[in-house]
Amino acid sequence: MFALDSEHTLRSIRIGDGAALARAYAANREHLAPWEPMRPAEFFTPSWQEDDVKSCVEDAASARNARFVIESSDGVIFGRMNLNNIVRGAFRSADLGYWIDHTRQGRGLASRGVEALVAYARDALSLHRLQAATLVHNGASQRVLSVNGFGRIGLAPRYLRIAGEWQDHVLFQRLLDDDVSSREERP
């Protein structure tokens, strides 16, 4: 668990989070619609979310993904952060994704959450690299990545089907080994 501020923590998704996630997604349905794939109505139900939570927990146990929620001190979920498609071997990489509740934006939660996941990916998972993709017009998310040391590596035409259309994305990466070597060189 990582403290993001005095009232929000970042913690792993756990069994029983389905109802709270359904409430969070329902409260942010319009806010997230331009940034995510089109969602069927059942996506917003506690049963669908709890089934997804079970998959998330299984994926974490097998080290395929590491998924987290941003939770307030009273147990309300206000966002998600994910390390998806974790690959070991010579690649040692993962994809980073996140969203923040529309009522919590502008408070630095995304930036601090990404900072925590960078440290987790480097220190707990021993990854070499994180990649993230944003819609071309998502300046806020691009600023979060930039603040956290991610560099732009290219443009991926028609990368993901978002809001019902194949849309271009800007790709970013952060090499985590650089963090380790710079720490080792300090006196």
Secondary structure as UniProt FT lines:
FT   STRAND          2..3
FT   STRAND          8..12
FT   TURN            15..16
FT   HELIX           18..27
FT   HELIX           29..32
FT   HELIX           33..35
FT   HELIX           41..44
FT   HELIX           46..61
FT   TURN            62..63
FT   STRAND          66..72
FT   TURN            73..74
FT   STRAND          77..87
FT   TURN            89..91
FT   STRAND          93..100
FT   TURN            102..106
FT   HELIX           109..123
FT   STRAND          129..135
FT   TURN            136..137
FT   HELIX           139..147
FT   TURN            148..149
FT   STRAND          151..162
FT   TURN            163..164
FT   STRAND          165..175
FT   HELIX           177..185
//
